[in-house]
Amino acid sequence: MKKPGALAKGVLLLVGFCGAVLSGQTPDPAGLFPEIADWQKKGAVENYLPENLYEYIDGAAENFIGYDFKQLAVQNYANDKGQALSVEIYFHGTAENAFGIYSSEKPRAGNYLELGGQGYVEAGVLNFVCAAYYVKISAFELGDKGQDVLTHLGRALADRIDARASLPQILRAFPGAGKITHSERFILNNFLGHDFLRAAYTADYRVNGQNFQLFVIHAGSEAAARAMLEKYVALEKKHPAPPVNSHKGTDVAVQPGAMTVNDPYNGTVRLFWQGRFICGSSGRDLAAAETIAALTRNLAKQ
């Protein structure tokens, strides 16, 4: 459960931390949190680290820690009408991890905004991702002008964190045709339920009446991509993983280009390997294969 008093100590400290990381300096944290007309900062900043994050978001902390959560800061605002705002800024070290935690919570359909990398607003809530930070703003009893207040505060915070922030560039490689709007996500670990598959960007598609998920794994290097694929093809019952002391690799030749893996947990998965990227799809029809081809071409252009 969130503690009302906890909403007071965090944002200034973490925004100061954000600014320090982005600028290479250590500015006054209080100077990084915006002043809002007719509102006052209420209480001190409260700070949380991985070891005590559960004290603030009990039940959800593990999801944040799974995206390499580093630090949370929280600040409250209040006005003379008894209305309140709270701001939470989560620092995740990289823009990819921040997008990952944000994308794990964002709605499929929502009122999306061009704010930071991306944001959305709902009744009494505005959340957005900006560089390596995931920002969550909540309002209480603001009435009809609540969205305006949230948006004003959100833009002020985004400007202070990184006015030039955008979503991870690799997301631009996903083909537009058939892509379901705002379905993009980033999974840091255990993609498709396998601990050896990580750093996967995904998007959902519907083409010719068929639904499928397209993904690209950024393995970091060609050698790392090969290692992932060798483990993946070894899952097939007809090609079990070799004993530890046997010949290197599996008895399945893993070569650049197209391949198919019969994943015992996810069914048939189409793949295409080029360099440090592994592209794939859960769909078996021709539309899925054509969309993978378009994704690989776009990655090559990047």
VOPAKE-201864 format. One record per atom (N, C-alpha, C): residue in three letters; x, z, y; residue number from 1. Coordinates in steps of 0.05 Angstrom, whole numbers. Each point is the difference from the previous one (the first is absolute). Last residue first. Layout:
REM VOPAKE-201864
  code       u       w       v  pos
   ala       X       Z       Y  NUM
...
//
This chain:
REM VOPAKE-201864
  code       u       w       v  pos
   gln     374    -805      16  302
   gln       8      24      14  302
   gln      30       5      -3  302
   lys     -41     -71     -47  301
   lys       2      -6      29  301
   lys       9      24      16  301
   ala     -17      10     -92  300
   ala      24     -16       3  300
   ala       4      -7      30  300
   leu     -79      44     -26  299
   leu      23      18      -1  299
   leu      26     -15       5  299
   asn     -79     -50      -8  298
   asn       1      14      26  298
   asn      23      20       1  298
   arg     -16     -47     -81  297
   arg       9     -19      21  297
   arg       2      15      27  297
   thr     -36      48     -72  296
   thr      29      -4      -3  296
   thr      11     -20      20  296
   leu     -93      15       0  295
   leu      14      24       8  295
   leu      30      -4      -3  295
   ala     -56     -68     -32  294
   ala       0       0      29  294
   ala      15      25      11  294
   ala     -13      -6     -93  293
   ala      19     -21       9  293
   ala       1      -1      31  293
   ile     -62      58     -40  292
   ile      27      10      -4  292
   ile      20     -21      10  292
   thr     -88     -26       0  291
   thr       4      19      21  291
   thr      28      12      -2  291
   glu     -30     -58     -68  290
   glu       5     -15      25  290
   glu       6      19      23  290
   ala     -25      37     -82  289
   ala      26     -12      -3  289
   ala       7     -16      26  289
   ala     -86      38      -7  288
   ala      20      21       3  288
   ala      28     -12      -1  288
   ala     -72     -57     -14  287
   ala       1       8      28  287
   ala      21      22       3  287
   leu     -21     -32     -87  286
   leu      17     -18      15  286
   leu       3       9      29  286
   asp     -25      77     -70  285
   asp      -9     -27       5  285
   asp      20     -15      17  285
   arg       5      94     -29  284
   arg      10     -19     -20  284
   arg      -8     -29       7  284
   gly      21     100      58  283
   gly     -19     -21      -8  283
   gly      12     -20     -19  283
   ser      46      73      45  282
   ser     -16      10     -23  282
   ser     -19     -21     -10  282
   ser      98     -14      51  281
   ser     -29       1       4  281
   ser     -13      10     -26  281
   gly     105     -12      60  280
   gly     -18       0     -24  280
   gly     -29       2       7  280
   cys     117      -4      30  279
   cys     -28      -5       8  279
   cys     -17       0     -25  279
   ile     101      37      32  278
   ile     -16      -6     -23  278
   ile     -29      -3      10  278
   phe     107      -3      47  277
   phe     -30       3       1  277
   phe     -12      -8     -27  277
   arg      95      -6      27  276
   arg      -8      28       0  276
   arg     -30       5       0  276
   gly      30     -94     -33  275
   gly      18      18      14  275
   gly      -8      29      -3  275
   gln     -72     -54     -36  274
   gln      20     -14      15  274
   gln      17      20      16  274
   trp     -86     -10     -81  273
   trp      24      15      10  273
   trp      18     -19      15  273
   phe    -108      14     -35  272
   phe      19     -20       9  272
   phe      24      15      12  272
   leu     -95      18     -68  271
   leu      22       8      16  271
   leu      16     -25       9  271
   arg    -102      40     -48  270
   arg      17     -22       8  270
   arg      23      10      18  270
   val     -61      53     -76  269
   val      10       0      27  269
   val      18     -24       4  269
   thr     -79      45     -74  268
   thr      19     -21       7  268
   thr       7       0      30  268
   gly     -33      93     -35  267
   gly      -7     -27     -10  267
   gly      22     -20       8  267
   asn       1      98      14  266
   asn     -13     -16      21  266
   asn      -7     -28      -8  266
   tyr      44      66     -58  265
   tyr     -19      17      16  265
   tyr     -16     -16      20  265
   pro      70     -37     -59  264
   pro     -20      14     -17  264
   pro     -20      17      14  264
   asp      50     -93      31  263
   asp       1      29       6  263
   asp     -20      14     -17  263
   asn      48     -95      -3  262
   asn     -24      12     -12  262
   asn       2      30       3  262
   val      47     -82      59  261
   val       4      24     -15  261
   val     -27      10     -10  261
   thr      51     -97      39  260
   thr     -24      16      -4  260
   thr       7      24     -17  260
   met      53     -75      73  259
   met      -2      12     -26  259
   met     -27      15      -2  259
   ala      68     -71      70  258
   ala     -26      11      -9  258
   ala       2      12     -28  258
   gly      89      -3      61  257
   gly     -22     -18      -3  257
   gly     -25      14     -11  257
   pro     106      27     -21  256
   pro     -15      -5      25  256
   pro     -22     -21      -5  256
   gln      27      57     -85  255
   gln      13     -20      17  255
   gln     -16      -3      26  255
   val      14      59     -97  254
   val     -12       3      26  254
   val      15     -18      19  254
   ala     -17      10    -112  253
   ala      17     -11      21  253
   ala     -15       3      27  253
   val      -8      63     -89  252
   val     -15     -20      16  252
   val      18     -10      23  252
   asp      21      71     -61  251
   asp       2     -25     -15  251
   asp     -17     -21      13  251
   thr      49      78      58  250
   thr     -20      -1     -21  250
   thr       3     -27     -15  250
   gly      82      58      50  249
   gly     -24     -14       7  249
   gly     -20       1     -23  249
   lys      99      15     -30  248
   lys     -11       4      27  248
   lys     -26     -17       3  248
   his      27      36     -97  247
   his      10     -19      19  247
   his     -13       4      27  247
   ser      -4      87     -55  246
   ser      -2     -28      -9  246
   ser      12     -17      22  246
   asn     -14      99      -1  245
   asn      26     -11      -7  245
   asn       0     -29      -9  245
   val     -81      48      25  244
   val      19       5      22  244
   val      27     -13      -6  244
   pro     -87     -45     -44  243
   pro      13      27       0  243
   pro      21       2      21  243
   pro     -78     -70      22  242
   pro      21       4     -20  242
   pro      11      28       0  242
   ala    -103     -32      24  241
   ala      25       5      13  241
   ala      22       6     -21  241
   pro     -81     -64     -28  240
   pro       4      28       7  240
   pro      28       3      13  240
   his     -68     -79     -20  239
   his      27       1      10  239
   his       6      28       8  239
   lys     -84     -22     -34  238
   lys      16     -18     -16  238
   lys      29      -2       9  238
   lys     -64      54      47  237
   lys       3      10     -27  237
   lys      18     -18     -17  237
   glu       9       9     106  236
   glu     -16     -15     -19  236
   glu       6       9     -28  236
   leu      48      31      77  235
   leu     -24      15      -7  235
   leu     -17     -14     -20  235
   ala      82     -35      40  234
   ala       4      17     -24  234
   ala     -25      16      -7  234
   val       6     -53      79  233
   val      -6     -17     -23  233
   val       4      16     -26  233
   tyr      20      45      81  232
   tyr     -28      -7      -1  232
   tyr      -6     -17     -25  232
   lys      89      27      21  231
   lys     -16      23     -10  231
   lys     -30      -8      -3  231
   glu      57     -64      36  230
   glu       8       5     -28  230
   glu     -15      23     -12  230
   leu     -11     -20      92  229
   leu     -14     -19     -17  229
   leu       7       4     -30  229
   met      44      53      66  228
   met     -29       6       0  228
   met     -14     -18     -20  228
   ala      90     -18      17  227
   ala      -3      25     -16  227
   ala     -29       8      -3  227
   arg      22     -73      56  226
   arg       3      -7     -29  226
   arg      -4      25     -17  226
   ala       0      12      93  225
   ala     -24     -14      -9  225
   ala       2      -7     -29  225
   ala      75      39      39  224
   ala     -21      20      -3  224
   ala     -26     -14      -9  224
   ala      73     -55      20  223
   ala       6      15     -24  223
   ala     -22      21      -5  223
   glu      -3     -51      80  222
   glu      -7     -16     -24  222
   glu       5      15     -26  222
   ser     -24      57      87  221
   ser      21     -18      -8  221
   ser      -9     -16     -24  221
   gly     -62      55      49  220
   gly      25       7      14  220
   gly      23     -18      -6  220
   ala     -98      -2     -26  219
   ala      17      16     -18  219
   ala      26       9      13  219
   his    -103     -27      27  218
   his      27      -4      13  218
   his      19      18     -16  218
   ile     -98     -46     -26  217
   ile      17      23      -3  217
   ile      27      -8      13  217
   val    -108     -36       7  216
   val      28      -7       1  216
   val      16      26      -1  216
   phe    -108     -40     -25  215
   phe      19      20       8  215
   phe      28     -12       1  215
   leu    -118     -15     -10  214
   leu      26     -13       3  214
   leu      20      21       8  214
   gln    -102      -1     -51  213
   gln      19      13      18  213
   gln      27     -15      -1  213
   phe    -109     -32     -19  212
   phe      26       8     -11  212
   phe      17      13      22  212
   asn    -105     -51     -26  211
   asn      14      21      14  211
   asn      27       5     -14  211
   gln     -72     -89       8  210
   gln      17      17     -17  210
   gln      14      21      18  210
   gly     -57     -74      31  209
   gly     -16      19     -14  209
   gly      15      19     -18  209
   asn      43     -65      55  208
   asn     -17     -14     -19  208
   asn     -16      19     -17  208
   val      66      55      48  207
   val       2     -29       2  207
   val     -17     -13     -22  207
   arg      32      98      50  206
   arg     -23     -11     -14  206
   arg       1     -30       6  206
   tyr      72      93       6  205
   tyr      -9     -27       6  205
   tyr     -26      -6     -15  205
   asp      75      85      38  204
   asp     -22      -9     -18  204
   asp     -10     -27       9  204
   ala     102      51       8  203
   ala     -24      -9      15  203
   ala     -21     -10     -20  203
   thr     104      60       6  202
   thr     -23     -13     -13  202
   thr     -20      -9      20  202
   tyr     110      37     -19  201
   tyr     -20      -7      20  201
   tyr     -22     -15     -14  201
   ala      81      70     -38  200
   ala     -18     -23      -3  200
   ala     -19      -2      23  200
   ala      78      63     -37  199
   ala       1     -15      25  199
   ala     -16     -26      -1  199
   arg      22      35     -96  198
   arg      -3      15      25  198
   arg       3     -19      23  198
   leu       1      16    -116  197
   leu      -9     -19      21  197
   leu      -5      16      25  197
   phe      25      44     -79  196
   phe      22     -17       6  196
   phe      -7     -22      21  196
   asp     -62      65     -39  195
   asp      19      14      18  195
   asp      24     -18       8  195
   his    -106     -27     -23  194
   his      27       0     -12  194
   his      21      12      19  194
   gly     -97     -19      17  193
   gly       3      22     -19  193
   gly      27       1     -14  193
   leu     -26     -62      71  192
   leu     -14      -7     -25  192
   leu       3      21     -22  192
   phe      65      23      72  191
   phe     -18     -23       3  191
   phe     -10      -8     -27  191
   asn      59      78      34  190
   asn     -19      -2     -22  190
   asn     -21     -22       4  190
   asn      46      26      91  189
   asn       8       7     -27  189
   asn     -22      -6     -20  189
   leu      -8     -24      93  188
   leu      28       6      -1  188
   leu      10       3     -29  188
   ile     -79     -59      49  187
   ile       2      21     -20  187
   ile      30       5      -5  187
   phe     -70     -48      78  186
   phe      27       3     -10  186
   phe       1      23     -19  186
   arg     -79     -76      43  185
   arg       9      27      -5  185
   arg      29       0      -9  185
   glu     -92     -65      42  184
   glu      29       3      -5  184
   glu       7      30      -4  184
   ser     -87     -42      24  183
   ser       3      10     -27  183
   ser      30       5      -7  183
   his     -50     -39      82  182
   his       8      28       0  182
   his       4      12     -28  182
   thr     -52     -89      -4  181
   thr      11      11      25  181
   thr       5      30      -3  181
   ile       6     -73     -78  180
   ile     -21      18      10  180
   ile      12      16      23  180
   lys      29    -102     -36  179
   lys       8      28       2  179
   lys     -23      17      13  179
   gly       2     -98     -14  178
   gly     -12      16     -21  178
   gly       7      30       2  178
   ala      62     -64      53  177
   ala     -24     -11     -14  177
   ala      -9      19     -22  177
   gly      81      16      52  176
   gly     -25       8      13  176
   gly     -25      -9     -15  176
   pro     102      28     -40  175
   pro     -16     -23      10  175
   pro     -27      10      11  175
   phe      92      58       1  174
   phe     -24      -3     -16  174
   phe     -18     -23      11  174
   ala      81      31      43  173
   ala       4     -21     -21  173
   ala     -25      -4     -17  173
   arg      11      68      69  172
   arg      -7     -26      11  172
   arg       3     -23     -20  172
   leu      26      91     -17  171
   leu     -29      -4      -3  171
   leu      -9     -27      11  171
   ile      90      34       8  170
   ile      -5     -13     -25  170
   ile     -30      -5      -4  170
   gln      36      49      76  169
   gln       0     -29       2  169
   gln      -8     -14     -26  169
   pro     -35      98      33  168
   pro      23     -12     -14  168
   pro      -2     -30      -1  168
   leu     -54      40      80  167
   leu       0       5     -29  167
   leu      25     -12     -12  167
   ser       9      30     100  166
   ser     -17     -19     -14  166
   ser       0       8     -29  166
   ala      35      37     108  165
   ala      -4       3     -28  165
   ala     -19     -21     -12  165
   arg      37      21      93  164
   arg       3     -26     -13  164
   arg      -6       1     -30  164
   ala       0      77      59  163
   ala     -19     -18      12  163
   ala       1     -28     -13  163
   asp      23     102     -32  162
   asp      13     -27      -1  162
   asp     -21     -20      10  162
   ile      -7      98      15  161
   ile      14      -3     -26  161
   ile      15     -26      -1  161
   arg     -54      19      75  160
   arg      22      18       0  160
   arg      16      -1     -26  160
   asp     -79     -53      12  159
   asp      20      -8      19  159
   asp      25      18       0  159
   ala     -75      24     -53  158
   ala      14     -24     -11  158
   ala      22     -10      19  158
   leu     -56      71      30  157
   leu      18       8     -21  157
   leu      16     -23     -12  157
   ala     -68     -19      63  156
   ala      22      15      13  156
   ala      21       9     -20  156
   arg     -78     -41     -32  155
   arg      18     -20      12  155
   arg      23      14      15  155
   gly     -67      55     -40  154
   gly      15     -15     -20  154
   gly      19     -19      12  154
   leu     -60      47      56  153
   leu      21      17     -10  153
   leu      18     -15     -20  153
   his     -75     -46      32  152
   his      19       6      22  152
   his      23      17      -9  152
   thr     -71     -15     -60  151
   thr      16     -24       3  151
   thr      21       4      22  151
   leu     -62      70     -15  150
   leu      18      -4     -23  150
   leu      18     -23       4  150
   val     -68      13      63  149
   val      20      21       3  149
   val      21      -3     -23  149
   asp     -74     -57      -2  148
   asp      17      -7      23  148
   asp      23      21       3  148
   gln     -68      15     -65  147
   gln      18     -21      -8  147
   gln      19      -8      22  147
   gly     -68      65      18  146
   gly      21      10     -18  146
   gly      20     -22      -8  146
   lys     -83       3      58  145
   lys      26      -9      10  145
   lys      23       8     -18  145
   asp     -93      25     -17  144
   asp       2     -29       1  144
   asp      27     -11       9  144
   gly       2     100     -38  143
   gly     -23     -16       9  143
   gly       6     -30       1  143
   leu      53      82     -28  142
   leu       7     -14      25  142
   leu     -23     -17      10  142
   glu      22      68     -79  141
   glu     -23       1      19  141
   glu       7     -13      26  141
   phe      82       4     -55  140
   phe     -22      17      -7  140
   phe     -20       1      23  140
   ala      89     -63     -47  139
   ala     -15      10      24  139
   ala     -24      16     -10  139
   ser     105     -40     -37  138
   ser     -28       9      -6  138
   ser     -12      11      25  138
   ile      89     -65     -39  137
   ile     -12      14      23  137
   ile     -29       6      -7  137
   lys     100     -32     -47  136
   lys     -28       5      -5  136
   lys     -11      18      23  136
   val      92     -67     -33  135
   val     -13      18      20  135
   val     -30       2      -6  135
   tyr     102     -29     -45  134
   tyr     -29      -2      -5  134
   tyr     -13      21      18  134
   tyr     103     -52       0  133
   tyr     -18      22       5  133
   tyr     -29      -7      -6  133
   ala      85     -54       7  132
   ala       2      18     -23  132
   ala     -19      23       1  132
   ala     -26     -83      56  131
   ala      27       3     -10  131
   ala       0      18     -24  131
   cys     -88       4      27  130
   cys      17      -9      21  130
   cys      29       5      -8  130
   val    -113       4     -33  129
   val      27       1      -8  129
   val      17     -13      22  129
   phe    -102      53       1  128
   phe      16     -24       2  128
   phe      28       5     -10  128
   asn    -111      42      17  127
   asn      25       1     -15  127
   asn      16     -26       4  127
   leu     -90      63      40  126
   leu      17     -24       4  126
   leu      26       4     -14  126
   val    -108      47       8  125
   val      26      -3     -13  125
   val      13     -26       9  125
   gly     -92      31      20  124
   gly      16      24       3  124
   gly      28      -2     -11  124
   ala     -60     -73     -32  123
   ala     -13      21      16  123
   ala      18      24       0  123
   glu      55     -84     -14  122
   glu     -25       7     -11  122
   glu     -12      22      17  122
   val      86     -80       1  121
   val     -15      23      12  121
   val     -26       3     -14  121
   tyr     107     -45     -17  120
   tyr     -29      -2      -2  120
   tyr     -12      25      12  120
   gly     102     -62      -3  119
   gly     -16      24       1  119
   gly     -29      -6      -4  119
   gln     112     -40      -1  118
   gln     -28      -5      -6  118
   gln     -14      27       1  118
   gly      88     -11      35  117
   gly       0     -22     -19  117
   gly     -28      -9      -7  117
   gly      -4      46      86  116
   gly      24       3     -16  116
   gly       3     -24     -18  116
   leu     -86     -14      29  115
   leu      11      25      10  115
   leu      24       8     -17  115
   glu     -85     -68       5  114
   glu      28      -7       3  114
   glu      13      24      14  114
   leu     -89      11     -64  113
   leu      11      -4      27  113
   leu      28     -10      -1  113
   tyr    -100      11     -65  112
   tyr      29      -1       3  112
   tyr       9      -7      29  112
   asn     -85      39     -59  111
   asn       4     -10      27  111
   asn      29       1       7  111
   gly     -36     -13    -103  110
   gly       0      19      22  110
   gly       4     -13      26  110
   ala       2     -10    -116  109
   ala     -14     -11      23  109
   ala      -1      22      21  109
   arg      52      21     -72  108
   arg       0     -29      -4  108
   arg     -14     -14      24  108
   pro      50      95      17  107
   pro     -24     -12     -13  107
   pro       3     -30      -4  107
   lys      83      75       0  106
   lys     -16     -17      18  106
   lys     -24     -11     -15  106
   glu      73      55     -38  105
   glu     -23      14      11  105
   glu     -19     -18      16  105
   ser      84     -29     -40  104
   ser     -14      15     -22  104
   ser     -25      14       9  104
   ser      59     -45      61  103
   ser     -17     -19     -15  103
   ser     -14      13     -24  103
   tyr      60      52      53  102
   tyr     -23      -9      17  102
   tyr     -18     -18     -17  102
   ile      80      26     -39  101
   ile     -18      22       1  101
   ile     -25      -7      16  101
   gly      67     -67      -4  100
   gly     -10       7     -26  100
   gly     -20      23       0  100
   phe      47     -26      78   99
   phe     -22     -18      -6   99
   phe     -12       6     -27   99
   ala      76      49      23   98
   ala     -23       8      17   98
   ala     -24     -19      -4   98
   asn      79     -21     -46   97
   asn     -12      24     -11   97
   asn     -24      10      17   97
   glu      51     -74      32   96
   glu     -14      -7     -26   96
   glu     -14      24     -11   96
   ala      54       9      77   95
   ala     -25     -12       6   95
   ala     -16      -7     -25   95
   thr      69      83      -3   94
   thr       1     -30       3   94
   thr     -28     -10       7   94
   gly      16      96       0   93
   gly      27     -11      -3   93
   gly       3     -30       4   93
   his     -79      63       9   92
   his       6      -7     -28   92
   his      27     -15      -2   92
   phe     -68      70      66   91
   phe      24     -17       0   91
   phe       8      -5     -29   91
   tyr     -95      28      56   90
   tyr      15       3     -24   90
   tyr      24     -20       1   90
   ile     -74      51      70   89
   ile      19     -22      -3   89
   ile      17       6     -24   89
   glu    -101      31      49   88
   glu      20       5     -21   88
   glu      19     -25      -1   88
   val     -78      51      70   87
   val      17     -23      -6   87
   val      20       8     -21   87
   ser    -103      31      48   86
   ser      25       8     -14   86
   ser      15     -26      -8   86
   leu     -82      40      75   85
   leu      14     -22     -14   85
   leu      22      12     -16   85
   ala    -100      37      52   84
   ala      28       2     -11   84
   ala       9     -26     -12   84
   gln     -78      55      74   83
   gln       6     -21     -19   83
   gln      29       1      -9   83
   gly     -48      54      68   82
   gly       1      11     -27   82
   gly       5     -21     -22   82
   lys       0     -10      98   81
   lys     -27      -2     -12   81
   lys      -1      12     -28   81
   asp      81      -9      54   80
   asp     -17      22      11   80
   asp     -29      -1     -11   80
   asn      82     -40     -60   79
   asn      -8      -3      28   79
   asn     -20      23       8   79
   ala      87     -23     -77   78
   ala     -26      10       5   78
   ala      -7      -6      29   78
   tyr      76     -24     -89   77
   tyr      -8      -2      28   77
   tyr     -28      12       3   77
   asn      88       6     -77   76
   asn     -28       1       9   76
   asn      -2      -5      29   76
   gln      76     -26     -82   75
   gln      -5      10      27   75
   gln     -30       0       5   75
   val      84     -11     -83   74
   val     -28       0       7   74
   val      -3      13      28   74
   ala      76     -48     -77   73
   ala      -4      17      23   73
   ala     -29      -4      10   73
   leu      71     -20     -93   72
   leu     -26      -2      14   72
   leu       0      19      24   72
   gln      75     -52     -74   71
   gln      -7      20      19   71
   gln     -27      -6      12   71
   lys      41     -48     -77   70
   lys      22      16      11   70
   lys      -9      23      17   70
   phe     -35     -72     -87   69
   phe      -7      16      24   69
   phe      24      17       9   69
   asp     -15     -72     -73   68
   asp      24      10      12   68
   asp      -5      13      27   68
   tyr     -68     -31     -63   67
   tyr      10     -21      18   67
   tyr      23      11      18   67
   gly     -44      57     -62   66
   gly       6     -24     -16   66
   gly       9     -24      16   66
   ile     -31      80      41   65
   ile      28       4     -10   65
   ile       8     -24     -17   65
   phe     -89       2      31   64
   phe      19      -4      22   64
   phe      29       2     -10   64
   asn     -67      19     -62   63
   asn      -2     -28       7   63
   asn      20      -6      23   63
   glu     -11      89     -26   62
   glu      16     -15     -20   62
   glu      -1     -30       6   62
   ala     -53      63      52   61
   ala      29       0       6   61
   ala      16     -17     -19   61
   ala     -97      24       2   60
   ala       8     -27       7   60
   ala      31      -2       4   60
   gly     -45      83     -23   59
   gly     -13     -20     -17   59
   gly       8     -28       6   59
   asp      12      70      76   58
   asp      -2       8     -28   58
   asp     -16     -20     -15   58
   ile      46       3      93   57
   ile     -18     -19     -13   57
   ile      -1       5     -29   57
   tyr      47      61      55   56
   tyr     -17     -13      20   56
   tyr     -20     -19     -13   56
   glu      63      50     -50   55
   glu     -13      20      15   55
   glu     -19     -13      21   55
   tyr      59     -51     -56   54
   tyr     -25       7     -13   54
   tyr     -16      22      16   54
   leu      89     -30      25   53
   leu     -22     -18       9   53
   leu     -27       8     -12   53
   asn      94      38     -11   52
   asn     -24      15       8   52
   asn     -23     -17      11   52
   glu      86     -34     -35   51
   glu      -5      24     -16   51
   glu     -24      16       8   51
   pro      30     -82      47   50
   pro     -11      -4     -27   50
   pro      -7      25     -16   50
   leu      -4      14     104   49
   leu      19     -15     -16   49
   leu     -11      -4     -28   49
   tyr     -40      25     107   48
   tyr      -1       2     -29   48
   tyr      21     -18     -12   48
   asn     -35      50     102   47
   asn      16     -19     -15   47
   asn      -1       6     -30   47
   glu     -54      17     103   46
   glu       5      10     -26   46
   glu      14     -21     -17   46
   val     -14      27     112   45
   val       3     -20     -21   45
   val       5      13     -27   45
   ala     -54      54      77   44
   ala      26     -11      -5   44
   ala      -1     -21     -22   44
   gly     -86      23      66   43
   gly      18      13     -19   43
   gly      26     -15      -3   43
   lys     -68     -57      44   42
   lys      -8      27      -7   42
   lys      18      11     -22   42
   lys      -6     -77      86   41
   lys      12       6     -26   41
   lys      -6      29      -7   41
   gln     -66     -55      64   40
   gln      24      17       0   40
   gln      10       2     -29   40
   trp     -67     -70      68   39
   trp       6      13     -26   39
   trp      25      16       3   39
   asp     -36     -58      69   38
   asp     -22      18      -7   38
   asp       4      14     -28   38
   ala      62     -82      12   37
   ala     -17      10      22   37
   ala     -23      17     -11   37
   ile      92      -9     -52   36
   ile     -25     -14       1   36
   ile     -17      13      22   36
   glu     111     -10     -35   35
   glu     -20      16      13   35
   glu     -26     -17       2   35
   pro      78     -15     -77   34
   pro     -13      -7      25   34
   pro     -18      21      11   34
   phe      93       9     -57   33
   phe     -29       1      -5   33
   phe     -14      -5      26   33
   leu      94       4      -2   32
   leu      -9     -23     -15   32
   leu     -30       0      -6   32
   gly      51      70      46   31
   gly      -2     -23      17   31
   gly     -10     -25     -15   31
   ala      19      84     -44   30
   ala     -24       3      17   30
   ala      -4     -25      18   30
   pro      79       7     -55   29
   pro     -24      -6     -15   29
   pro     -25       1      17   29
   asp      98     -26      34   28
   asp     -17      24       1   28
   asp     -26      -7     -15   28
   pro      84     -58     -30   27
   pro     -15       5      25   27
   pro     -16      26      -3   27
   thr      85     -47     -48   26
   thr     -17      23      -5   26
   thr     -15       7      25   26
   gln      43     -98     -43   25
   gln       4      22      18   25
   gln     -17      24      -8   25
   gly       0     -90     -38   24
   gly      27      11      -5   24
   gly       6      23      18   24
   ser     -84     -53     -11   23
   ser      17      -5      23   23
   ser      29       8      -4   23
   leu     -70      12     -68   22
   leu      -2     -28      10   22
   leu      20      -6      22   22
   val      -6      89     -37   21
   val       8     -19     -20   21
   val       1     -29      11   21
   ala     -32      68      56   20
   ala      28       4      -5   20
   ala      10     -20     -20   20
   gly     -91       3      17   19
   gly      14     -12      22   19
   gly      30       2      -3   19
   cys     -55      43     -64   18
   cys      -3     -29      -1   18
   cys      17     -14      22   18
   phe      -6      94       2   17
   phe      17      -9     -22   17
   phe      -1     -30      -3   17
   gly     -58      38      61   16
   gly      28       3      10   16
   gly      19     -10     -21   16
   val     -87       4     -26   15
   val       3     -23      18   15
   val      28       2      13   15
   leu     -23      71     -56   14
   leu       5     -25     -14   14
   leu       3     -24      18   14
   leu     -20      84      39   13
   leu      25       2     -14   13
   leu       7     -26     -14   13
   leu     -83       8      43   12
   leu      22      -2      19   12
   leu      26       1     -14   12
   val     -79       9     -52   11
   val       5     -27      10   11
   val      23      -1      19   11
   gly     -32      85     -48   10
   gly      15     -21     -12   10
   gly       7     -25      15   10
   lys     -51      92      12    9
   lys      29       1       2    9
   lys      14     -26      -6    9
   ala     -99      24      -1    8
   ala      12       3      26    8
   ala      30      -4       1    8
   leu     -68       1     -74    7
   leu      -2     -25      15    7
   leu      16       2      26    7
   ala     -14      73     -61    6
   ala      22     -17      -7    6
   ala       1     -26      16    6
   gly     -70      66       7    5
   gly      24       7      15    5
   gly      23     -18      -6    5
   pro     -81     -12     -49    4
   pro      -3      -6      29    4
   pro      25       6      16    4
   lys       5     -27    -103    3
   lys      -4      25      15    3
   lys      -2      -7      30    3
   lys     -23     -55     -97    2
   lys      15       0      25    2
   lys      -6      25      16    2
   met      -1     -10    -110    1
   met     -17       0      24    1
   met      17       0      25    1
//
